[in-house]
C-alpha cells in the first residue's frame, strides 16, 4: 500500500544524516546515485529508490570501479532508499536510513537500454537440486562478494545460506571477509549490503558487530 514516505520525490535539506534503526528510521539530506556510472547501472529507476547517505554512494562507486578493473559486467543496482528513507510500500522492512543497497548477482550481458532497465528482473544464481551456485555464475558471484565484503564500510552482506556454504568450502586464503556474509533465505538472486553508521550521524542506531572469524561453523 502507498504511504506518505513513498509520495515524497525529493530529499530533505540539510547535512546528510542517517537517523534511527535500519528498519525504523529515515534519511536527512539524502543524495541521488547517478543512474549509470563506472561499473554500475541502476535498475527500475521509476521506483525512485536510488537515494542514500554519501557513504553508500561512495561505496557503490568504489565497487563499480573495482568490478571494471576485474573485467566483470557492470553491477546492477537494485533498491537503495527512498528520497527521505522511511518504510517503502513493499519489498523491504529495512533500507530506511540510506545505508542499505541490493546488488544483483546476475547480468544478462551486453548494453542495457532504458526499457530493459525497467523491465528486467533479477534471477536466482542457485541450482537448488544440486545445492550450489550454478557454474556459469559462480566466478562472478564469488568476486562480487569478495570485493564487497572486504570494503571496511560494509558491516553485513546478506546472502542465501547455500552461497555462504559454498564459499566457506572453496575459499582457502584470506577468509576473514567471509564473516560479513550473513546467511538469510531469499537472497539467491541478489546480495543485501549494509554499511556501518556514519561517524557524523549521531542519531543512527548501530547494530552489534558480527562475531570474530569466518562464521562457517555457525552456518553448519
ZAMARGU-4260 file (C-alpha; in steps of 0.2 Angstrom, whole numbers, plus 5000, padded with zeros to 4 digits):
<rodrens>
0) 5000/5000/5000 | 5006/5018/4997 | 5012/5028/5011 | 5017/5046/5014 | 5035/5042/5013
5) 5034/5035/4995 | 5024/5050/4989 | 5039/5062/4993 | 5050/5063/4977 | 5064/5075/4984
10) 5076/5073/4999 | 5075/5085/5013 | 5088/5099/5015 | 5102/5099/5027 | 5118/5089/5030
15) 5116/5071/5026 | 5111/5061/5041 | 5106/5043/5044 | 5093/5043/5058 | 5086/5028/5068
20) 5087/5010/5065 | 5090/5001/5048 | 5071/4995/5049 | 5064/5010/5058 | 5072/5026/5053
25) 5074/5039/5040 | 5087/5049/5029 | 5090/5068/5030 | 5099/5076/5016 | 5099/5061/5005
30) 5109/5061/4989 | 5104/5053/4972 | 5115/5040/4965 | 5118/5043/4946 | 5108/5030/4936
35) 5124/5024/4927 | 5142/5026/4932 | 5159/5017/4930 | 5154/4999/4933 | 5136/5001/4939
40) 5119/5003/4932 | 5103/5007/4942 | 5088/4996/4939 | 5070/5000/4940 | 5073/5019/4942
45) 5055/5023/4941 | 5053/5016/4959 | 5064/5031/4965 | 5074/5021/4977 | 5091/5027/4972
50) 5094/5039/4987 | 5107/5036/5001 | 5119/5043/5013 | 5135/5049/5004 | 5145/5034/5012
55) 5133/5022/5002 | 5135/5031/4986 | 5154/5031/4988 | 5154/5013/4991 | 5144/5009/4976
60) 5156/5020/4965 | 5171/5011/4973 | 5164/4994/4970 | 5159/4999/4952 | 5177/5004/4948
65) 5184/4988/4956 | 5172/4977/4945 | 5178/4986/4929 | 5196/4983/4934 | 5191/4964/4937
70) 5184/4963/4919 | 5166/4959/4925 | 5150/4966/4918 | 5143/4981/4927 | 5134/4978/4944
75) 5116/4980/4943 | 5110/4991/4957 | 5093/4987/4965 | 5085/4997/4979 | 5094/5009/4990
80) 5082/5021/4999 | 5068/5032/4995 | 5072/5051/4995 | 5069/5053/5013 | 5071/5035/5018
85) 5057/5028/5029 | 5047/5012/5025 | 5044/5008/5007 | 5026/5002/5001 | 5033/4984/4999
90) 5048/4973/4997 | 5058/4979/5012 | 5057/4981/5030 | 5074/4989/5031 | 5083/5001/5018
95) 5076/5016/5028 | 5091/5025/5033 | 5101/5026/5017 | 5114/5013/5022 | 5107/4998/5013
100) 5108/4993/4995 | 5103/4977/4985 | 5115/4972/4971 | 5110/4959/4958 | 5122/4944/4956
105) 5116/4941/4938 | 5119/4952/4922 | 5112/4947/4905 | 5127/4953/4896 | 5128/4967/4883
110) 5122/4985/4885 | 5106/4988/4894 | 5094/5001/4886 | 5081/5011/4896 | 5066/4998/4893
115) 5077/4984/4899 | 5082/4993/4915 | 5064/4995/4919 | 5058/4978/4914 | 5072/4965/4918
120) 5070/4956/4935 | 5084/4948/4945 | 5087/4930/4943 | 5092/4916/4955 | 5110/4910/4953
125) 5107/4894/4963 | 5105/4876/4957 | 5093/4871/4971 | 5094/4852/4967 | 5112/4852/4967
130) 5113/4864/4982 | 5126/4875/4974 | 5129/4891/4964 | 5127/4887/4945 | 5144/4885/4937
135) 5141/4899/4924 | 5138/4912/4938 | 5150/4906/4952 | 5165/4916/4947 | 5155/4932/4946
140) 5146/4929/4962 | 5162/4925/4972 | 5172/4940/4965 | 5157/4952/4969 | 5155/4946/4986
145) 5174/4946/4990 | 5176/4964/4983 | 5160/4970/4993 | 5164/4961/5010 | 5182/4967/5010
150) 5176/4986/5010 | 5179/4992/5028 | 5162/5002/5026 | 5152/4986/5025 | 5146/4978/5041
155) 5135/4964/5034 | 5131/4956/5017 | 5115/4945/5017 | 5116/4930/5006 | 5107/4914/5003
160) 5114/4900/5015 | 5119/4890/5000 | 5130/4904/4994 | 5139/4906/5011 | 5142/4887/5012
165) 5150/4885/4995 | 5162/4900/4999 | 5166/4893/5016 | 5171/4877/5007 | 5180/4884/4992
170) 5189/4899/5000 | 5207/4894/5006 | 5216/4910/5009 | 5211/4927/5016 | 5195/4920/5024
175) 5191/4935/5036 | 5179/4943/5024 | 5168/4928/5025 | 5162/4933/5042 | 5152/4948/5035
180) 5142/4936/5024 | 5126/4933/5034 | 5115/4918/5029 | 5097/4924/5025 | 5085/4915/5014
185) 5078/4923/4999 | 5095/4931/4994 | 5098/4919/4980 | 5097/4932/4966 | 5105/4947/4975
190) 5115/4952/4990 | 5109/4965/5003 | 5124/4976/5008 | 5123/4985/5024 | 5135/4999/5029
195) 5140/5005/5046 | 5133/5020/5054 | 5142/5036/5048 | 5153/5044/5061 | 5143/5061/5059
200) 5126/5053/5061 | 5124/5054/5080 | 5106/5048/5079 | 5110/5032/5069 | 5107/5016/5078
205) 5121/5004/5075 | 5119/4985/5075 | 5130/4974/5086 | 5146/4969/5077 | 5147/4952/5069
210) 5157/4939/5078 | 5175/4936/5075 | 5181/4923/5062 | 5173/4917/5046 | 5156/4911/5053
215) 5157/4895/5044 | 5155/4884/5059 | 5140/4894/5065 | 5132/4891/5047 | 5134/4872/5049
</rodrens>
